[in-house]
Amino acid sequence: RDLYLADDGECPACRKAARLFRRAAKLGKPRANVRLGLLKLEGCRGVRQDEAGALAAFLNAAKQGDAYGQYLAGRLLLDAGEARRAIVLWEAAADQGLGAAAAALGAVHDRGEGVTRNLATAAIWYEVAQASGDEIAAERLEELRAETRDIFKGMRFV
């Protein structure tokens, strides 16, 4: 028997955490909105999964300038087909030094999602992400460099 579950299968700790995060969010704590959003996004016993509620919580944190809120809201917006809104949020988060946001920007420019595909811009964002320790961005950056070398191989420029 799981010691953390009540008789009804609910998790009192999750419910209590959600209650405390809501209270802290009302007091203007952006990171509380991020944590509340994560609880809603994943759902757990006692907190129902609610993607729209998670997005609202992340956007509240984003409005307060929280880089993680901006990044997470951007992820959900991209999944919902709102790439332009995601990009604006990721740029704000990357400007605050969040490497994951820079990697996400590299990826959307690499794929041309919500923007015209631009490998040079993708490479710039991947470099920013690499500088923050993102190994996947570093690998993609090397792949891009190899691809572009192949594109220009044999061309003469005057």
C-alpha positions in Angstrom: 0.0 0.0 0.0 1.3 3.4 -1.0 1.7 5.6 2.1 1.1 8.7 0.1 -2.4 7.8 -1.2 -5.6 8.3 0.7 -8.2 5.6 0.8 -9.9 7.0 -2.3 -6.7 6.7 -4.3 -6.1 10.5 -4.3 -2.7 12.0 -3.4 -3.2 14.6 -0.6 0.3 15.9 -1.1 -0.5 16.8 -4.8 -3.7 18.5 -3.8 -2.0 20.4 -1.0 0.9 21.4 -3.3 -1.6 22.7 -5.9 -3.4 24.7 -3.3 -0.2 26.2 -2.0 1.1 27.0 -5.5 -2.3 28.7 -6.3 -2.0 30.8 -3.1 1.6 31.8 -3.9 0.7 32.6 -7.5 -2.0 35.0 -6.3 0.7 36.7 -4.2 2.6 37.3 -7.4 5.2 34.5 -7.3 5.9 33.6 -11.0 7.7 30.3 -10.2 4.5 29.2 -8.3 2.6 29.5 -11.6 5.3 27.4 -13.3 5.0 24.6 -10.7 1.2 24.8 -10.8 1.3 24.5 -14.6 3.6 21.5 -14.4 1.2 19.8 -11.9 -1.7 20.5 -14.3 0.2 19.5 -17.4 1.2 16.1 -16.0 -1.8 15.5 -13.7 -1.4 13.4 -10.7 -3.8 11.9 -8.2 -5.7 14.8 -6.8 -4.9 17.2 -9.6 -6.6 16.6 -12.9 -4.6 16.9 -16.1 -5.6 20.2 -17.7 -3.4 21.4 -20.6 -5.4 24.6 -21.0 -5.0 25.3 -17.3 -1.3 24.6 -17.5 -0.9 27.0 -20.4 -2.7 29.7 -18.5 -0.4 29.2 -15.5 2.7 29.2 -17.7 1.5 32.4 -19.4 0.9 34.1 -16.1 4.5 33.3 -15.1 5.7 34.5 -18.6 3.9 37.8 -18.1 5.9 38.3 -15.0 9.1 37.7 -16.9 9.8 34.1 -15.7 12.1 32.4 -18.3 10.8 28.9 -17.5 7.2 30.1 -17.8 8.0 31.7 -21.2 9.7 28.5 -22.4 7.0 26.1 -21.2 4.2 28.3 -22.6 6.1 28.3 -25.9 6.2 24.5 -26.0 2.5 24.2 -25.5 1.8 27.0 -28.0 4.0 25.4 -30.6 2.1 22.1 -30.1 -1.2 24.0 -30.6 0.1 25.4 -33.9 0.9 28.9 -32.6 4.5 29.0 -33.6 4.7 32.8 -33.8 3.6 33.3 -30.2 6.0 30.5 -29.1 8.9 32.3 -30.8 8.2 35.6 -29.1 8.2 33.8 -25.7 11.3 31.8 -26.5 13.2 34.9 -27.6 12.4 36.5 -24.2 13.5 33.4 -22.3 16.7 33.1 -24.4 17.5 36.7 -23.8 17.5 35.8 -20.1 20.0 33.0 -20.7 17.7 29.9 -20.8 19.5 27.5 -23.2 16.5 25.4 -23.8 14.7 28.4 -25.3 17.7 29.1 -27.6 17.6 25.4 -28.7 13.9 25.6 -29.4 14.5 28.8 -31.5 17.2 27.0 -33.4 14.9 24.1 -34.1 12.0 26.2 -35.4 14.3 28.2 -37.7 16.0 24.9 -38.8 12.6 23.4 -39.7 10.9 26.6 -40.9 8.1 26.3 -38.3 6.3 29.6 -38.0 9.1 31.4 -39.8 10.9 31.1 -43.1 13.5 28.4 -42.8 16.8 30.0 -42.2 19.8 27.8 -41.4 22.1 30.7 -40.5 19.6 31.9 -37.8 19.2 28.3 -36.7 23.0 28.0 -36.3 23.1 31.2 -34.3 20.5 30.0 -31.8 22.1 26.5 -31.6 25.4 28.2 -30.8 23.7 30.1 -27.9 22.2 26.8 -26.7 25.5 25.0 -27.0 27.2 27.7 -24.9 24.7 26.9 -22.1 25.7 23.2 -22.3 22.9 21.8 -24.6 24.5 18.8 -26.2 21.7 18.1 -28.6 21.9 21.6 -30.0 25.7 21.2 -30.3 25.2 18.0 -32.3 22.7 19.7 -34.6 25.0 22.7 -35.0 27.8 20.4 -36.3 25.3 18.6 -38.6 24.3 22.0 -40.0 27.9 23.0 -40.5 28.6 19.8 -42.4 25.4 20.2 -44.5 26.2 23.8 -45.5 29.8 22.9 -46.3 28.4 20.3 -48.7 26.1 22.8 -50.3 28.8 25.3 -51.1 31.4 22.7 -52.0 32.7 23.2 -55.6 31.2 26.7 -55.9 33.4 29.6 -56.8 32.6 33.1 -55.4 33.9 36.2 -57.0 
